[in-house]
Amino acid sequence: MDTNKTVAVIGGGIAGMEAATFLSARGITVYLIEKEDKLGGHLLDWERLFPTMRNGSEVVKFLMDGVKADNIKIMLSSKLTAAEKSGKGYNLRINENVDLFADAVLVTTGYDLFDATKKEEYGYGIYDNVITSADLEKIFMSGKALQTKQGNVPKKIGLVHCVGSRDEKAGNVYCSKVCCVTGVKQAIEIKQKMPYTEVFNFYMDLRMYGMHFEALYKKAQADFGIQFIRGRLSEASEDQNGGIILKVEDTLMGKPLKLTVDILVLLIGLIPAKGSKEVGELFGLKNGVNGFYKTTDQHTLTNSSNVDGVFFAGACTSPKTITNTITDARAAASTVAAYLFNYRSLERKIEQNEDFWLYNTK
Ligand code: SF4
């Protein structure tokens, strides 16, 4: 099928690439607009993926194979700078010098990672041996050995869950969904590389909701001896050797715990992307209470926005795993195609209920 329809996909990460693939298979011309100089988004920064430990590059290759179609026009180092309604579609300006028309727009701007320096009490950016889960992943990808800044093999490593998530002080009350299982995966990887290093995960509760996540957690304890301590880190400080002294309230034992680790890893959460805010302002898109884009309905219309002809896919509406992002991208492609071809209107009414009551504790 060859149609004369065009869709602009804003964002070339997992959701954008997979949605572009499925739209192109329906004969739709896709402009895949990515601000960076390559496609792949955050996936490029992850060496191995939970729960199977598959190499992330395999999924990148799968997605890249999808966007090789002639009717997908990949635009790298490209930023949407203006958008104007024109008939049923949109006139779009890219980088101030390229104009194009799209019959519909699919926004796939993803997420940013929480800035760990905002949790000053944990010492990121202050103490040498406090790193984030994203930093640890970069070390894994580089193939270099994990060592302290002083050049020593770490004997003890701590991983702290919920950094910048489920935290009113940080302004993010939601669960980021992927960091518990990332913490388990990274703890296992540390033990695989350094079997004699003791690894401690400090958590509020473990959210192993996905298929095989629970098995990975069990394996972490039974096969790798990783210690899971239920408690919130209240403060980290540095000793004279560069060790990180942790003060934790062990909520299972009901007593305070003090422990010194050689490296502390902060499992940072997912936050709404800066790029989402910019794109949202161009189209007048609404945000939900957590700052991610607000979908038309939480249960039934999860790829639709408040603006005619503009749709969402992926983690720009809420934190998602890779699996969930790919599924959501395909659903979004289907929703956009239904909008464009209108063989049968899919519009159905549902009473709207706001999500604000969830956060109103009064
Ligand atoms: S997934 Fe786990 S670490 Fe991440 S915010 Fe939720 S409970 Fe915290």
Residues whose N, C-alpha, C, O or C-beta is under 5 A from the ligand:
A	BS01	SF4	H161 C162 S165 Y174 C175 S176 K177 V178 C179 C180 D205 R207
